[in-house]
Amino acid sequence: MPQILIKLIEHLQADDAGMPELAALIAKDAAMTSKILTVANSSAYHRNQRTVGLEQSLVSLGTDMIKTLVISESVFQTFNSFPHSGSTDLRGFWKGSLTTAVIARDIARQMEYPHVEEAYLAGLLHNVGRLALLATAPKEYAFNFTARDDEDLCAVEQRTLQITHSEAGAWLIERWNLDSFLADSVLYHHEPIARLEAAHPLIRMVRLAHLLCSHDDQEQAIAESARLCNLDGEKLEQIIKNAARQVEKSANYLGIDLTGADDIVAPAAYAPPLVDPVQQRLSEEVRNIMLVSEMGQTFARQHGEAGLLEAITRSARILFDFENAVLLLENPTGHALHGMATGDHQQRLAEFVIPLNKGGAVAQSALERTLAYVSREGQVHNVAEEQLFRILGSESMVCLPLVANQRCLGVLIGGVPAWQMPHLQKRERFLQSFGTQAAASLETAISERGHAKRQIAHVAEEYREASRRVVHEVNNPLSIIKNYLSVLDGKLAKREPVVGEMSILNEEIDRVGQLINGLADLQPTETSRVTDVAKVVDDVLRLFRATDFVPASVQIVVRMQEEPAEIDGDADLLKQILVNLIKNAVEALGDGGKIEISNRGHVNRERKLYLELVVSDTGPGLSAEVLANLFSPVRSSKEGAHHGLGLSIVHSLVKKMQGLITCRSGKTGTTFEILLPAKGSTSQVASVQTRVMDSA
C-alpha cells in the first residue's frame, strides 16, 4: 500500500487538518498532484481561464472530493500494476468496487460513523482478493474472476485454490499493518447476516453495501442487513439513487472508462471436475521435484555460509508455511547441536546448545536421522526444547535432520500451529527432499570454508616468502648506497664534484622504495616498456666500479653488439637480475678472475624472437647438488638469514619479463644464458597468428 495513502488517511481523519499541510503531503506524489490539478481546473470547478495551483485546487474541491480522489487514485495506482491486470477486462470489477465504495460512504454518513473515508476505502477494497487470486493463479482463476460474486464463488475458490477471495483480500490488507477493522470488513463481506449482530459497524456497513451493489434481488437479506445498520427503506432508496451519479462522476474524475460495464454478463462460478487422486499425487510429486531443484539453484547462488543459512530458513518458511524456523548445526566434535544466529533472536540462538547425549526429541532426530513431529502439549520436554518452543512461539515443531553422505550436519526446526501438523505429515517426502538439498549445499559451503582457510594460509605463506625476497633484494641497493656514501665522504673531503654519485644514490634510494612497495602486491601488473640492454649493463657496471665492491683482482668485460639491443621489459627488473648475478659472480671469484657480460644477438625459439644476454665467470663452478636446485630458495653456504634466495629471485624476475634462463657450470666457470623478449616480438607473433587464422 502506498505510504502516502496511509499518511493521507491519518491526516484527513484529524480534526485540525489544514490545507497547507495537506497540499505539502499530496505534492510528494506526482501522479496524485496531477490528478488533483486536472479535476480542479476542469469545467465543473473552474470558471476563469487562469490556471490555479495545488493549494487553491484543494480549497476549490473541498475536503470530501479531496478524500475521494486521494483514496481512489492511490488504490487504482496500486492495483492497476497487479500482474495480468492489463490483459483483463476490469470495467466490471472497478464498477462494482466504486459502487460499493460510494454506498458504504453514504451508509457511514447515515450511521454517523466518525471515519467516513475508512468506509469508502473498505468498500473500494472489499473485492481486492479477486485481483490477488488472478495475479497469483491466472490460469486457474481467469474464468472465475468474471463470475458472479456470491457464496457459490467462495465455495469454488475454496475447492480449487484452498482460499476464498475474501480471505485473500483480508490477508493482503493485514500486511499493511493498519490500525483498523478494514481487513475484517473485507473478510466477512459474504458472512451470513445472523452472525454479524454484534460485529463492528464497518463490517456491517460493507456487508450491506455489497448486497446493495451485487445482490439487489435479495430483498430479505438486504432488509436484515439494513436493520443491523439502523436504516429504513426510504434511506436505502435514496442511497441507491445517489450511487449511480456519484460513481459516474468519480470514474470521470479518475479517468476510468466504465462504458459497457453493465453489459458484461457475470456467469456462475465454475469448478473443474475432481482430479483423479493418483494423477493429483503424481502432479504434486513433480511439483515438489521442481521446487526442490529450484531451491538447490537458490542455495548455490548464495555468497558465504551466513547467506546460505539465511536462505535455507527463509525458503523453509515459505515452502512449508512455518511460523518461524531455526537452524542447529553439529559442532566439530559431533557431541552437540549449536544454534545459528539467523533471523530473529540472533543473540539467544548464537548461545543456544543441545547436547546430543542428553536425550530429547531434537537430539533423537539428529542421531537417528529421522523426521520428528513434536507437540508442546501432552508430551514431556527437557529445558532446551521448552526454550525452543518459546523462541519459535509455536504450539508444535517439525525437526528436519540435514543429512549428507550419511552424516547429520544439523537439524532445521520449523514452528507450526497444531492444526497444520497433519498436512505437513502428508508432505513428508517433500520435507526430506528439501532437507537433502539443503544438507548438500551446506556440506559444499563447509568444504569451501575449509578451502578458504587453506587459501588464506597459502596467501600468508606467499606474503612471508615475498617479504624474505624483498629483504634480500633491498640489501643490494643498500650495500651500493653504503659504498657510495663512503666514496662521497672522500670526495667531499677533497672538495671534488659529487653530482654523479648523488644521481646514483637517488636512483638506488628510489629502487629501495619500489622494492618495498612491491611487497603489497604479490602479483604486480606486467609492464610493456622498451628497454635498452646496453644502457642497463652500463648503469649496473657503473654502480659496481665506483665502489670498493669489485676487487682489483676481478676483471669485468662487456661485449655488446653495435646494433641496438632493445627488449620488451622493465629496466628496473633487468637491473635487479644483473646486480644479483654480478654480485654472486664477484663473491665466487674470491682469488680473482674474469666476469664477462655479452650480448649474443637474437634467437628464435618456439617462433618467438628473443635477445640472448650472457653473464659468465671463471670461478670454480657449482656442485651438482646446488645446480639441481639452482632456482629454488635453498640454504647456501653464505652467512645470513636470506642467503640462497638470490638465484630464485633472478628466476622469478626473468619469468616475470616472459623470458627464459639456463645455467651451465663446470670446473672452468659458470655461465647464465638469459633469453629476453626482443622489442616488438610479442605483437609480431600475435599478428602472424592472426594472419594464419584469417587465411585458414
C-alpha positions as CSV (number, residue, x, y, z in Angstrom):
1,M,0.0,0.0,0.0
2,P,1.4,3.4,-0.9
3,Q,2.7,5.2,2.2
4,I,1.2,8.4,1.0
5,L,-2.3,6.8,1.3
6,I,-1.8,5.7,4.9
7,K,-0.5,9.2,5.8
8,L,-3.3,11.0,4.0
9,I,-5.9,8.8,5.7
10,E,-4.4,9.8,9.1
11,H,-4.2,13.4,8.1
12,L,-7.8,13.6,6.8
13,Q,-9.2,11.9,9.9
14,A,-7.6,14.6,12.1
15,D,-9.9,17.4,13.3
16,D,-7.3,20.1,12.7
17,A,-6.3,19.1,9.2
18,G,-5.1,22.3,7.4
19,M,-4.9,22.8,3.7
20,P,-1.2,23.8,3.6
21,E,-0.2,20.6,5.3
22,L,-2.5,18.6,3.1
23,A,-1.0,20.3,0.0
24,A,2.5,19.5,1.1
25,L,1.7,15.9,1.6
26,I,-0.1,15.4,-1.7
27,A,2.7,17.3,-3.5
28,K,5.1,14.4,-2.7
29,D,3.2,12.2,-5.2
30,A,3.4,13.5,-8.8
31,A,0.5,11.4,-10.1
32,M,-1.7,12.5,-7.2
33,T,-0.8,16.1,-7.7
34,S,-1.6,15.8,-11.4
35,K,-5.0,14.3,-10.7
36,I,-6.0,17.0,-8.2
37,L,-4.9,19.8,-10.6
38,T,-6.7,18.2,-13.5
39,V,-10.0,17.9,-11.7
40,A,-9.7,21.4,-10.1
41,N,-9.1,23.0,-13.5
42,S,-12.0,21.2,-15.2
43,S,-15.2,23.0,-16.2
44,A,-17.1,21.6,-13.2
45,Y,-14.9,23.5,-10.7
46,H,-13.1,26.2,-12.6
47,R,-14.7,29.1,-14.4
48,N,-11.9,31.6,-15.3
49,Q,-9.0,31.0,-17.7
50,R,-6.2,31.3,-15.2
51,T,-4.7,28.0,-14.0
52,V,-4.9,27.5,-10.2
53,G,-2.1,26.0,-8.1
54,L,-2.3,22.9,-5.8
55,E,-3.4,24.7,-2.6
56,Q,-6.1,26.7,-4.4
57,S,-7.2,23.5,-6.1
58,L,-7.7,21.8,-2.7
59,V,-9.8,24.8,-1.5
60,S,-12.0,24.8,-4.6
61,L,-12.5,21.0,-4.5
62,G,-13.4,20.7,-0.8
63,T,-12.5,18.1,1.7
64,D,-15.0,15.4,0.6
65,M,-13.9,15.5,-3.0
66,I,-10.2,15.5,-2.0
67,K,-10.7,12.5,0.2
68,T,-12.5,10.6,-2.6
69,L,-9.8,11.5,-5.2
70,V,-6.8,10.7,-3.0
71,I,-8.1,7.3,-1.7
72,S,-9.4,6.2,-5.1
73,E,-6.3,7.3,-7.1
74,S,-3.9,5.6,-4.6
75,V,-5.9,2.3,-4.8
76,F,-6.1,2.4,-8.6
77,Q,-2.3,3.2,-8.8
78,T,-1.5,0.2,-6.7
79,F,-3.8,-2.4,-8.1
80,N,-3.6,-1.5,-11.8
81,S,0.0,-2.6,-11.6
82,F,-1.0,-6.1,-10.5
83,P,0.1,-8.9,-12.9
84,H,-2.5,-9.6,-15.6
85,S,-4.5,-6.5,-14.8
86,G,-3.5,-5.0,-18.1
87,S,-4.7,-8.0,-20.1
88,T,-8.0,-8.5,-18.2
89,D,-11.3,-6.5,-18.7
90,L,-11.6,-4.7,-15.3
91,R,-14.5,-2.5,-16.2
92,G,-17.0,-4.7,-14.2
93,F,-14.6,-5.0,-11.3
94,W,-14.0,-1.3,-10.9
95,K,-17.7,-0.5,-11.4
96,G,-18.6,-2.9,-8.6
97,S,-15.8,-1.5,-6.4
98,L,-16.7,2.1,-6.9
99,T,-20.4,1.5,-6.4
100,T,-19.7,-0.4,-3.1
101,A,-17.4,2.4,-2.0
102,V,-19.9,5.2,-2.5
103,I,-22.7,3.2,-1.0
104,A,-20.6,2.4,2.1
105,R,-19.6,6.0,2.5
106,D,-23.3,7.1,2.4
107,I,-24.3,4.4,4.9
108,A,-21.4,5.6,7.2
109,R,-22.8,9.2,7.0
110,Q,-26.4,7.9,7.8
111,M,-25.0,5.9,10.8
112,E,-22.8,8.9,11.8
113,Y,-19.8,6.8,11.7
114,P,-16.8,9.0,12.5
115,H,-14.4,7.7,9.8
116,V,-16.3,8.1,6.5
117,E,-13.2,7.8,4.4
118,E,-12.4,4.4,6.0
119,A,-15.8,3.1,5.0
120,Y,-15.2,4.4,1.4
121,L,-11.8,2.7,1.3
122,A,-13.3,-0.6,2.7
123,G,-15.9,-0.6,0.0
124,L,-13.3,0.1,-2.6
125,L,-11.1,-2.8,-1.4
126,H,-13.8,-5.3,-0.5
127,N,-13.1,-7.5,-3.6
128,V,-9.3,-6.8,-3.9
129,G,-8.8,-10.5,-3.1
130,R,-10.1,-11.3,-6.6
131,L,-7.3,-9.3,-8.1
132,A,-4.8,-11.1,-5.8
133,L,-6.1,-14.5,-6.8
134,L,-5.9,-13.5,-10.5
135,A,-2.3,-12.3,-10.1
136,T,-1.3,-15.5,-8.2
137,A,-3.2,-18.2,-10.2
138,P,-4.1,-16.6,-13.6
139,K,-4.7,-19.9,-15.3
140,E,-6.9,-21.4,-12.6
141,Y,-8.8,-18.2,-11.8
142,A,-9.2,-16.5,-15.1
143,F,-12.8,-17.6,-15.7
144,N,-14.0,-17.2,-12.1
145,F,-12.6,-13.6,-12.0
146,T,-15.6,-12.5,-14.0
147,A,-18.0,-14.9,-12.3
148,R,-21.0,-13.7,-10.1
149,D,-19.8,-12.6,-6.7
150,D,-21.8,-14.9,-4.3
151,E,-21.4,-17.8,-1.9
152,D,-21.1,-20.3,-4.7
153,L,-18.0,-18.4,-5.9
154,C,-16.4,-18.7,-2.5
155,A,-17.1,-22.4,-2.4
156,V,-15.5,-22.9,-5.8
157,E,-12.5,-20.8,-4.7
158,Q,-12.1,-22.9,-1.6
159,R,-12.2,-26.1,-3.5
160,T,-9.9,-25.2,-6.4
161,L,-7.4,-22.8,-4.6
162,Q,-7.9,-23.6,-0.9
163,I,-8.6,-19.9,-0.2
164,T,-11.5,-17.5,-0.9
165,H,-11.2,-14.1,-2.4
166,S,-12.5,-12.7,1.0
167,E,-9.6,-14.5,2.8
168,A,-7.0,-13.4,0.2
169,G,-8.1,-9.8,0.4
170,A,-8.0,-9.8,4.2
171,W,-4.6,-11.5,4.2
172,L,-3.3,-8.8,1.8
173,I,-4.6,-5.9,3.8
174,E,-3.3,-7.3,7.1
175,R,0.2,-7.0,5.7
176,W,-0.3,-3.2,5.6
177,N,-0.4,-3.1,9.4
178,L,-3.3,-0.6,9.6
179,D,-4.8,0.2,13.0
180,S,-8.3,-0.5,11.7
181,F,-11.0,-3.2,11.2
182,L,-10.6,-2.7,7.4
183,A,-9.3,-6.3,6.9
184,D,-12.2,-7.7,8.9
185,S,-14.7,-5.9,6.8
186,V,-13.2,-7.5,3.7
187,L,-13.0,-10.9,5.3
188,Y,-16.7,-11.0,6.4
189,H,-18.4,-9.4,3.4
190,H,-20.0,-12.8,2.5
191,E,-20.8,-13.8,6.1
192,P,-24.4,-14.8,7.0
193,I,-26.3,-11.7,8.4
194,A,-27.2,-13.5,11.6
195,R,-23.5,-13.8,12.6
196,L,-23.0,-10.0,12.3
197,E,-25.4,-8.9,15.0
198,A,-22.6,-7.7,17.3
199,A,-19.9,-7.1,14.6
200,H,-18.1,-3.8,14.3
201,P,-20.0,-1.1,12.3
202,L,-17.5,-1.1,9.5
203,I,-18.1,-4.8,8.9
204,R,-21.9,-4.3,8.9
205,M,-21.7,-1.3,6.5
206,V,-19.5,-3.1,3.9
207,R,-21.8,-6.2,4.1
208,L,-24.9,-4.1,3.3
209,A,-23.1,-2.1,0.6
210,H,-22.0,-5.3,-1.1
211,L,-25.6,-6.6,-1.1
212,L,-27.0,-3.4,-2.5
213,C,-24.4,-3.3,-5.2
214,S,-24.2,-7.0,-6.3
215,H,-27.4,-8.7,-4.9
216,D,-30.2,-6.1,-5.1
217,D,-32.7,-9.0,-5.8
218,Q,-32.1,-10.5,-2.3
219,E,-34.7,-8.3,-0.5
220,Q,-34.8,-10.3,2.7
221,A,-31.0,-10.3,3.2
222,I,-30.9,-6.5,2.4
223,A,-33.7,-5.8,4.9
224,E,-31.9,-7.8,7.7
225,S,-28.6,-6.1,6.9
226,A,-30.3,-2.7,6.9
227,R,-31.8,-3.4,10.3
228,L,-28.3,-4.0,11.6
229,C,-27.3,-0.6,10.4
230,N,-30.5,1.1,11.7
231,L,-31.5,2.2,8.2
232,D,-35.1,2.1,6.8
233,G,-36.2,1.5,3.3
234,E,-36.6,5.2,2.4
235,K,-33.0,5.9,3.3
236,L,-31.8,2.9,1.3
237,E,-33.6,4.0,-1.8
238,Q,-32.0,7.5,-1.5
239,I,-28.6,5.9,-1.1
240,I,-29.1,3.7,-4.2
241,K,-30.4,6.6,-6.2
242,N,-27.4,8.8,-5.5
243,A,-24.9,6.0,-6.0
244,A,-25.1,5.8,-9.8
245,R,-24.5,9.5,-10.3
246,Q,-21.6,9.6,-7.8
247,V,-19.9,6.5,-9.4
248,E,-20.1,8.1,-12.9
249,K,-18.7,11.4,-11.5
250,S,-15.9,9.6,-9.7
251,A,-15.0,7.5,-12.7
252,N,-14.8,10.6,-14.9
253,Y,-12.5,12.4,-12.5
254,L,-10.3,9.3,-12.1
255,G,-10.1,8.7,-15.8
256,I,-11.7,5.2,-15.5
257,D,-13.7,4.1,-18.6
258,L,-16.8,2.2,-17.4
259,T,-18.5,2.3,-20.8
260,G,-20.3,-1.0,-21.3
261,A,-19.6,-2.3,-17.8
262,D,-23.3,-3.0,-17.2
263,D,-23.4,-5.1,-20.4
264,I,-20.8,-7.6,-19.1
265,V,-22.5,-10.8,-18.2
266,A,-21.3,-12.4,-14.9
267,P,-21.7,-16.2,-15.3
268,A,-22.0,-18.7,-12.4
269,A,-18.7,-19.8,-10.8
270,Y,-17.2,-22.9,-12.5
271,A,-15.3,-25.7,-10.7
272,P,-13.4,-28.2,-12.9
273,P,-14.2,-31.9,-12.4
274,L,-12.4,-33.6,-9.5
275,V,-8.9,-34.7,-10.4
276,D,-8.1,-38.4,-10.1
277,P,-6.2,-38.9,-6.8
278,V,-3.4,-40.8,-8.4
279,Q,-3.0,-38.1,-11.1
280,Q,-3.1,-35.4,-8.4
281,R,-0.5,-37.2,-6.3
282,L,1.8,-37.5,-9.4
283,S,1.4,-33.8,-10.2
284,E,2.2,-32.9,-6.6
285,E,5.4,-35.1,-6.7
286,V,6.5,-33.4,-10.0
287,R,5.8,-30.0,-8.5
288,N,7.8,-30.9,-5.4
289,I,10.8,-32.1,-7.5
290,M,10.7,-28.8,-9.4
291,L,10.6,-26.8,-6.2
292,V,13.5,-28.7,-4.7
293,S,15.5,-28.2,-7.8
294,E,14.8,-24.5,-7.7
295,M,15.8,-24.4,-4.1
296,G,19.1,-26.1,-5.0
297,Q,19.8,-23.3,-7.5
298,T,18.8,-20.7,-5.0
299,F,21.2,-22.1,-2.4
300,A,24.0,-22.3,-5.0
301,R,23.6,-18.6,-5.7
302,Q,24.3,-17.6,-2.1
303,H,27.6,-15.9,-1.2
304,G,29.0,-17.2,2.1
305,E,27.8,-19.6,4.7
306,A,25.7,-16.9,6.5
307,G,23.8,-16.1,3.3
308,L,23.2,-19.8,2.7
309,L,21.8,-20.4,6.3
310,E,19.5,-17.4,5.9
311,A,18.3,-18.7,2.5
312,I,17.6,-22.2,4.0
313,T,15.5,-20.9,6.9
314,R,13.7,-18.4,4.6
315,S,12.9,-21.0,2.0
316,A,11.6,-23.4,4.6
317,R,9.2,-20.8,6.0
318,I,7.8,-20.1,2.5
319,L,7.5,-23.7,1.3
320,F,6.1,-25.2,4.4
321,D,4.4,-22.2,5.9
322,F,6.4,-22.3,9.1
323,E,5.7,-19.6,11.6
324,N,9.4,-19.4,12.4
325,A,12.4,-21.5,11.6
326,V,15.8,-22.0,13.3
327,L,18.9,-24.0,12.3
328,L,21.0,-26.0,14.8
329,L,24.3,-27.4,13.4
330,E,26.6,-30.1,14.8
331,N,29.8,-28.8,16.5
332,P,33.1,-30.1,15.2
333,T,33.2,-32.9,17.7
334,G,29.7,-34.1,16.9
335,H,28.6,-34.1,20.5
336,A,26.2,-31.2,20.5
337,L,23.9,-29.0,18.3
338,H,24.7,-25.3,18.3
339,G,22.2,-22.6,17.2
340,M,22.9,-20.4,14.2
341,A,22.4,-16.7,14.5
342,T,19.9,-16.1,11.7
343,G,16.6,-14.2,11.6
344,D,15.1,-13.0,14.9
345,H,16.6,-13.9,18.4
346,Q,20.1,-13.9,17.0
347,Q,21.8,-13.4,20.4
348,R,19.8,-16.2,22.0
349,L,20.4,-18.6,19.1
350,A,24.1,-17.9,19.0
351,E,24.3,-19.1,22.6
352,F,21.9,-22.0,22.3
353,V,23.2,-25.6,22.7
354,I,21.6,-29.0,22.8
355,P,23.9,-31.9,23.9
356,L,23.2,-35.0,21.8
357,N,23.8,-37.4,24.8
358,K,21.1,-35.8,27.0
359,G,18.1,-37.2,25.1
360,G,15.0,-35.4,23.8
361,A,13.2,-35.4,20.5
362,V,15.6,-32.9,18.8
363,A,18.7,-34.9,19.8
364,Q,17.0,-38.1,18.8
365,S,16.0,-36.7,15.4
366,A,19.7,-35.8,14.7
367,L,21.1,-39.1,16.0
368,E,18.6,-41.3,14.1
369,R,18.5,-39.0,11.1
370,T,14.7,-39.1,11.0
371,L,11.9,-36.5,10.9
372,A,10.3,-35.7,14.2
373,Y,6.9,-34.0,14.9
374,V,6.9,-32.5,18.4
375,S,3.8,-31.1,20.2
376,R,4.1,-28.7,23.1
377,E,1.0,-30.2,24.8
378,G,0.7,-33.7,26.0
379,Q,4.5,-34.5,25.9
380,V,7.3,-34.2,28.4
381,H,10.1,-31.9,27.2
382,N,13.6,-31.0,28.5
383,V,14.5,-27.4,29.2
384,A,16.3,-26.9,25.8
385,E,13.1,-28.0,24.0
386,E,11.0,-25.7,26.1
387,Q,13.4,-22.9,25.2
388,L,13.0,-23.8,21.5
389,F,9.2,-23.6,21.8
390,R,9.5,-20.1,23.3
391,I,11.9,-19.0,20.6
392,L,9.7,-20.3,17.9
393,G,6.5,-19.0,19.5
394,S,4.6,-22.1,18.2
395,E,2.4,-24.9,19.5
396,S,4.3,-27.6,17.6
397,M,7.6,-28.0,15.8
398,V,9.0,-30.2,13.0
399,C,12.6,-31.4,13.3
400,L,14.2,-32.0,9.9
401,P,17.6,-33.6,10.0
402,L,20.0,-32.3,7.3
403,V,21.9,-35.4,6.2
404,A,24.7,-35.5,3.6
405,N,26.7,-38.6,2.8
406,Q,25.3,-40.5,5.9
407,R,26.4,-37.6,8.2
408,C,23.9,-35.4,10.0
409,L,25.2,-31.8,9.7
410,G,22.4,-30.4,11.8
411,V,18.6,-30.0,12.3
412,L,16.2,-27.5,10.7
413,I,13.4,-26.8,13.2
414,G,10.2,-25.2,12.0
415,G,7.4,-23.9,14.2
416,V,3.8,-24.6,13.1
417,P,0.3,-24.4,14.6
418,A,-1.0,-27.8,15.9
419,W,-3.7,-27.9,13.2
420,Q,-1.1,-27.8,10.4
421,M,0.8,-30.9,11.6
422,P,-1.3,-33.5,9.7
423,H,-0.9,-31.5,6.5
424,L,2.9,-31.5,6.9
425,Q,3.0,-35.2,7.6
426,K,1.4,-35.7,4.2
427,R,4.3,-33.7,2.7
428,E,6.9,-35.8,4.5
429,R,8.7,-36.8,1.3
430,F,8.9,-33.2,0.2
431,L,10.3,-32.2,3.6
432,Q,13.0,-34.9,3.3
433,S,13.9,-33.9,-0.3
434,F,14.3,-30.3,0.9
435,G,16.5,-31.4,3.8
436,T,18.7,-33.4,1.5
437,Q,19.1,-30.4,-0.9
438,A,19.9,-28.1,2.0
439,A,22.4,-30.5,3.5
440,A,24.2,-30.9,0.2
441,S,24.5,-27.1,-0.2
442,L,25.6,-26.8,3.4
443,E,28.3,-29.5,3.0
444,T,29.6,-27.7,0.0
445,A,29.7,-24.4,2.0
446,I,31.6,-26.1,4.9
447,S,34.1,-27.6,2.4
448,E,34.5,-24.2,0.8
449,R,35.1,-22.6,4.2
450,G,38.0,-25.1,4.7
451,H,39.3,-24.3,1.3
452,A,39.1,-20.6,2.1
453,K,41.2,-21.2,5.2
454,R,43.8,-23.1,3.2
455,Q,43.8,-20.2,0.7
456,I,44.4,-17.7,3.4
457,A,47.2,-19.7,4.8
458,H,48.7,-20.0,1.3
459,V,48.5,-16.3,0.8
460,A,50.1,-15.7,4.2
461,E,52.9,-18.0,3.3
462,E,53.3,-16.3,-0.1
463,Y,53.5,-12.9,1.7
464,R,56.1,-14.3,4.1
465,E,58.1,-15.6,1.2
466,A,57.7,-12.3,-0.6
467,S,58.9,-10.4,2.5
468,R,62.1,-12.5,2.6
469,R,62.7,-11.8,-1.1
470,V,62.2,-8.1,-0.7
471,V,64.6,-8.0,2.3
472,H,67.2,-9.9,0.2
473,E,66.8,-7.6,-2.7
474,V,66.9,-4.4,-0.6
475,N,70.3,-5.5,0.7
476,N,71.8,-5.0,-2.8
477,P,70.9,-1.3,-3.3
478,L,71.6,-0.6,0.4
479,S,75.1,-2.1,0.0
480,I,75.6,0.2,-3.0
481,I,74.3,3.2,-1.1
482,K,76.6,2.4,1.8
483,N,79.7,2.1,-0.5
484,Y,78.7,5.3,-2.4
485,L,78.4,7.2,0.9
486,S,82.0,6.2,1.7
487,V,83.1,7.4,-1.8
488,L,81.0,10.6,-1.3
489,D,82.7,11.2,2.0
490,G,86.1,11.0,0.5
491,K,85.2,13.3,-2.4
492,L,83.6,15.9,-0.2
493,A,86.7,16.0,2.0
494,K,88.8,16.7,-1.2
495,R,86.1,19.1,-2.5
496,E,85.7,17.1,-5.7
497,P,82.4,17.1,-7.8
498,V,79.8,14.6,-6.5
499,V,76.9,15.1,-9.0
500,G,77.3,11.6,-10.5
501,E,77.4,10.0,-7.1
502,M,74.3,11.9,-5.9
503,S,72.4,10.8,-9.0
504,I,73.3,7.1,-8.4
505,L,72.3,7.5,-4.7
506,N,68.9,8.9,-5.7
507,E,68.4,6.0,-8.2
508,E,69.2,3.4,-5.6
509,I,67.0,5.0,-2.9
510,D,64.1,5.0,-5.5
511,R,64.8,1.4,-6.2
512,V,64.6,0.6,-2.5
513,G,61.2,2.3,-2.4
514,Q,60.0,0.4,-5.4
515,L,61.0,-2.9,-3.8
516,I,59.3,-2.2,-0.6
517,N,56.1,-1.0,-2.4
518,G,56.2,-4.3,-4.3
519,L,55.6,-6.1,-1.1
520,A,52.0,-5.0,-1.1
521,D,51.4,-6.5,-4.5
522,L,52.1,-10.3,-4.6
523,Q,51.1,-10.3,-8.3
524,P,52.1,-7.0,-9.8
525,T,50.8,-5.9,-13.2
526,E,53.0,-6.6,-16.2
527,T,54.7,-3.7,-17.9
528,S,55.2,-3.1,-21.6
529,R,58.2,-0.8,-21.5
530,V,61.1,-0.9,-24.1
531,T,64.5,-1.2,-22.5
532,D,68.0,-0.7,-24.0
533,V,70.0,-3.6,-22.6
534,A,73.4,-1.9,-23.2
535,K,72.4,1.1,-21.2
536,V,71.2,-1.0,-18.2
537,V,74.5,-3.0,-18.3
538,D,76.5,0.3,-18.3
539,D,74.4,1.6,-15.3
540,V,75.0,-1.6,-13.3
541,L,78.7,-1.7,-14.0
542,R,79.0,2.0,-13.0
543,L,77.4,1.1,-9.7
544,F,80.0,-1.7,-9.0
545,R,83.1,0.1,-10.4
546,A,82.5,3.3,-8.4
547,T,82.6,1.4,-5.1
548,D,85.0,-1.0,-3.5
549,F,82.7,-3.9,-4.0
550,V,84.7,-5.2,-7.1
551,P,88.3,-6.0,-6.0
552,A,91.2,-5.2,-8.3
553,S,91.8,-8.9,-8.9
554,V,88.4,-9.3,-10.7
555,Q,88.1,-8.2,-14.3
556,I,84.7,-7.3,-15.8
557,V,84.5,-7.5,-19.6
558,V,81.4,-6.3,-21.6
559,R,80.8,-7.4,-25.2
560,M,77.9,-5.6,-26.8
561,Q,77.0,-5.7,-30.5
562,E,76.8,-2.4,-32.4
563,E,73.1,-2.6,-33.5
564,P,70.5,-1.5,-30.9
565,A,69.8,-4.2,-28.2
566,E,66.3,-3.4,-27.2
567,I,63.8,-5.7,-25.4
568,D,60.2,-5.6,-24.2
569,G,60.6,-5.3,-20.5
570,D,61.2,-3.2,-17.5
571,A,64.7,-1.7,-17.0
572,D,64.5,-2.0,-13.2
573,L,63.7,-5.7,-13.3
574,L,66.7,-6.3,-15.7
575,K,68.9,-4.2,-13.4
576,Q,67.9,-6.4,-10.4
577,I,68.7,-9.5,-12.4
578,L,72.2,-8.3,-13.4
579,V,73.0,-7.0,-9.9
580,N,72.2,-10.4,-8.4
581,L,74.2,-12.3,-11.0
582,I,77.3,-10.0,-10.9
583,K,77.3,-9.9,-7.1
584,N,77.2,-13.7,-7.0
585,A,80.0,-13.9,-9.6
586,V,82.2,-11.5,-7.6
587,E,81.7,-13.5,-4.5
588,A,82.5,-16.7,-6.3
589,L,85.9,-15.2,-7.6
590,G,87.5,-14.9,-4.2
591,D,91.0,-15.2,-5.6
592,G,90.4,-13.2,-8.7
593,G,89.2,-14.0,-12.2
594,K,87.1,-12.6,-15.0
595,I,83.4,-11.8,-15.4
596,E,82.0,-11.4,-18.9
597,I,78.7,-9.8,-19.9
598,S,77.9,-10.3,-23.6
599,N,75.0,-9.8,-26.0
600,R,74.9,-12.7,-28.4
601,G,72.2,-11.3,-30.6
602,H,68.8,-12.5,-31.5
603,V,67.5,-16.1,-31.0
604,N,64.3,-17.6,-32.4
605,R,62.8,-20.0,-30.0
606,E,59.3,-21.6,-30.5
607,R,58.5,-19.0,-33.2
608,K,59.3,-16.1,-30.8
609,L,62.2,-13.7,-31.1
610,Y,64.5,-13.2,-28.0
611,L,67.7,-11.3,-27.2
612,E,70.3,-13.5,-25.6
613,L,72.2,-11.9,-22.7
614,V,75.0,-14.0,-21.1
615,V,76.7,-13.5,-17.7
616,S,79.7,-15.8,-17.1
617,D,82.6,-16.1,-14.7
618,T,85.8,-18.2,-14.4
619,G,85.1,-19.3,-10.9
620,P,85.3,-22.9,-9.5
621,G,81.8,-23.7,-10.7
622,L,78.8,-25.1,-8.8
623,S,78.3,-28.5,-7.3
624,A,75.8,-31.0,-8.8
625,E,73.5,-30.6,-5.8
626,V,73.4,-26.8,-6.0
627,L,72.9,-27.0,-9.8
628,A,70.0,-29.3,-9.4
629,N,68.2,-26.9,-7.0
630,L,69.6,-23.8,-8.6
631,F,66.5,-21.6,-9.0
632,S,64.8,-22.7,-5.8
633,P,65.1,-20.9,-2.5
634,V,67.7,-23.1,-0.7
635,R,70.1,-22.6,2.1
636,S,73.5,-21.6,0.8
637,S,76.9,-21.7,2.5
638,K,76.8,-17.9,2.9
639,E,76.1,-16.3,6.2
640,G,72.8,-14.5,6.9
641,A,69.1,-15.3,7.1
642,H,68.3,-14.6,3.4
643,H,71.2,-16.1,1.5
644,G,70.3,-18.7,-1.0
645,L,67.4,-16.6,-2.4
646,G,69.3,-14.6,-5.0
647,L,69.0,-17.1,-7.9
648,S,65.4,-18.0,-7.2
649,I,64.6,-14.2,-7.3
650,V,66.5,-14.0,-10.6
651,H,64.5,-16.9,-12.0
652,S,61.2,-15.2,-10.9
653,L,62.2,-11.9,-12.4
654,V,63.2,-13.4,-15.7
655,K,59.8,-15.3,-15.8
656,K,58.0,-12.1,-15.0
657,M,59.7,-10.5,-18.0
658,Q,58.4,-13.5,-20.0
659,G,61.9,-14.7,-20.6
660,L,63.9,-17.9,-20.1
661,I,67.1,-18.6,-18.1
662,T,69.5,-21.5,-18.2
663,C,72.8,-22.2,-16.4
664,R,75.9,-24.1,-17.4
665,S,78.6,-24.8,-14.8
666,G,81.8,-26.8,-14.6
667,K,85.3,-26.6,-13.2
668,T,86.2,-23.8,-15.7
669,G,83.3,-21.5,-14.5
670,T,79.6,-20.8,-14.6
671,T,77.5,-19.2,-17.4
672,F,74.0,-17.9,-17.1
673,E,72.2,-17.6,-20.5
674,I,69.1,-15.3,-20.4
675,L,66.6,-15.0,-23.3
676,L,64.6,-11.8,-23.1
677,P,61.7,-10.9,-25.5
678,A,63.1,-8.8,-28.3
679,K,61.4,-5.4,-28.9
680,G,58.0,-6.0,-30.7
681,S,58.3,-9.8,-30.6
682,T,55.1,-10.3,-28.7
683,S,53.0,-8.2,-31.1
684,Q,54.7,-9.6,-34.1
685,V,53.8,-13.2,-33.1
686,A,50.3,-12.2,-32.4
687,S,49.9,-10.6,-35.8
688,V,51.4,-13.6,-37.5
689,Q,48.9,-15.9,-35.7
690,T,46.1,-13.6,-36.7
691,R,47.1,-13.7,-40.4
692,V,47.3,-17.5,-40.2
693,M,43.8,-17.7,-38.7
694,D,42.4,-15.3,-41.3
695,S,43.9,-17.3,-44.2
696,A,42.5,-20.6,-42.7
